[in-house]
Amino acid sequence: MFIPRQLSKTLKKQLQLFPIISLTGPRQSGKTTLLKQLFPDYQYFNLERLDYRELITSDPMGFLKTTGPKLILDEVQNLPELFHYIQVVADERNTPGQYILSGSQSFLLNDKIAQSLAGRVYISHLFPFDLTEIPQPAADIYTTIWKGFYPRLYEYGIQPHDFYPSYIATYVERDVRTLKAIENLNTFARFLGLCAGRIGQVLNLSSLANDAGITVNTAKSWLSLLEASFIIFQLQPYHRNFSKRLIKSPKIYFYDTGLACSLLQIKQADMIKTHYLYGSLVENIVIAEILKKHHHSGKQASVYYWRESNGTEIDCIIEQGNNEIMAIEIKGGATFNRDFVKNLKNFPARDIKVHKKLIYNAENTMSIADIQMIGWNNLPKFLNETIDTYKMAFRL
């Protein structure tokens, strides 16, 4: 069963403009399925296969000349020496739509693109389903958080407690060994679990490193690895002075809350209701959905959090262009409380137009003063409207 993806329109459009497009994303996010369905007239080669790698390595230029254009090269980071030849052949032909490069390790793939293919390639990312893509949305927020968004869960009816432990084990054994020379994989797996326990918290590298029994530099390196393989992302603080954004600490979130729940040993959806990280998981799923929706629409997301020295903070800030931002507070409660909007009311405008939103676990959408309150059930509609606003602001 093929489930349409939001990114399809962008990929088709960009393939008419660029000689090469690159598609990265986590393993099992549906990259191969999407590319085969969208471009059936392209030859497909999975470079995780040793026989294909040996064939191409023996005569890379001959392979590219013989097969001609319209190639999908999956997990292409496994053959880094091929990038130079792709550049040469693409420049010789000088036509759009020649190659599609796909991979689950963005660090290796993007590094080779920067070295050899800069200016010739359109870079895109495919994540697990976003809320507007899943074929049968769960009835409540708890099940949605627990189940996560990986396509196989929906296509084959696999239970989260069967899928995620195997996914995590495969990730640690395959990608981690490939990307970093990590001797103790058990320590890394523990580090991954400690990151899950810090969802929505301002990153304290020293504390994280101490708890994991590693050095601060190692913790930095492993966080970069988790980002490169699309497990986590770091949300940077918002400040209109861009240099100050780099000084303050980010927050940690997971791209998929189902994976985070597995790491937190949450065995069933009902456990989330009373879990100490319930509010953080709700915050995580909303911010991750905002990021995924932007990427799947082919847009660059400018998403941050805001925090003052006195501890007052806004969960999510989206820059919208035209000197406008959207300030979003995210709450797990189902019953409205005036404290939910306290920080939004106190948010300083400072010569910028602010659209204030509250997203919480309710059914309806309504407004109070200048704050729009969005119920969980209306989040998909809100995500679509956010993208439409982005397109209007930047005239896309």
Beta strands, then each sheet from edge to edge (+ up, - down):
strand 1: 20-24
strand 2: 43-46
strand 3: 71-74
strand 4: 99-103
strand 5: 121-125
strand 6: 232-235
strand 7: 251-254
strand 8: 303-307
strand 9: 313-321
strand 10: 324-330
strand 11: 353-360
strand 12: 366-368
strand 13: 371-375
sheet 1: 2+ 3+ 4+ 1+ 5+
sheet 2: 6+ 7-
sheet 3: 8+ 9- 10+ 11+ 13+ 12-
end
